[in-house]
Amino acid sequence: MKVFRKYEFGSKSAATTKINALGEADDEGRLPHNHIIKRLGFITLDDDTLSPNYHVDVLWDGEPDSDWDNQLVWCNGLGVHHFGGSSAIHEFKREAKVQRPDLFPAPSPAD
């Protein structure tokens, strides 16, 4: 099972520390995990300002690492980046609605 999640950190070094804690590559470049990690960096926000936080997307091979929960962010949609198959994307959207229903207001009735 692949699980897609978005994270933000106060700095690039904080993100790097968390990523390195998952395990570093051996002499032949093989990682001790099958997670896919995309460093997005300091992304541009809706109002065209640079985010003060460093962003990372992870496609977890299995359940997400709970040590990352404090950096987890939810958004309405997929933001500036996404990856994974349709099941991982749909799971992210469903869980975002559960975790942050305020991001998904009910449609107003048509006049």
N, C-alpha and C positions, 0 to 999 in steps of 0.2 A: 504494500500500500504506500502510495506517495502522498504526502501532505504538504501543501504550500502555505507558507506563512511570511509575514512582513515584520521587520524589526527596525527600531531606531535606537541609536546610541548617542551619548553626549559628545563623543569624539571618535575619530578613526582608530586611535589606539585602543579604546575600549572595545570596539568591534573586533579588532584584530586579536585581542586577548581572548575574547569569547570564542572566536573561530578556532584559534590555536588550541584551545582547551578540548576541542573535539578530537584532536590528534593530528600530528604533523606527518607529512609524507616520509616514507622510508628512502633509502638511498636510490631506489629505482623510480621514485616519484609516486608510489602507490600510497593512497590515504587509507587509514584504518576504518573508514566509513564510506558509504555510497551516497551521501547527501550532496546536493548540488547547491553551491553558494554563489550568489551574485552580489558583489559589492556595488551598490548604486551611488554611494558617496553622498554629497550634500546636494540634494535634489532641488529643483525649482518648484515652489509652491504655486497655488492657484493665482495668487496676487503678484506673480512674477518676482518674488523675493526668494533668495536662497535660504533653504532650511538651515537652522542652526545645528540640526542633528544629522548624524551620519546614518544612512539607510542601507539595510542589507535584506535581500530576499533569500529564502532557503526553501528548497524542495527537499523535504525530509524523506529519507528512505525508512518508512515506519513512522511511529509516533514522534512528534516534536520533542526535543530535549526540554524538560521543564525548567532547567537552569536559565533558559532564555525568556521565560514568561514575563519578567519585569520589563523587557524591551519590546514586547509584542505590541503591534499596532494594528488597528482595524480601519478599513476605509470602505466607502460606498463605491464599489467598482474595484478595479484592479490596480489603480494608480499608474505610475509611469512605467511599470515593468510587470510581467508575469511569465511564468513558465509552468510546464507540467501538462499532463493530459487533461481532457475535459472533466474527468472525475475529480482531480485535484482542484481545479478551478471552481467547479460547482460546490465542492465541499468548503472551500474558503469563503465563497459568497454566502452559503447557508450559515456557517459559523459566525461570520461577521454580523449577520442579521440577529443571531441569538445574543452575541456578546455586546453589540452596540445598536440596539433597535432605534436609537435616536438618529442614526445616520440614514434610516429608511422610513421617512414619514409616510403616513397613509395618504394616498392621492385625495385631493379635495374633490367634492362632488361637482359634476359639470353643471353649469348654469342652464 
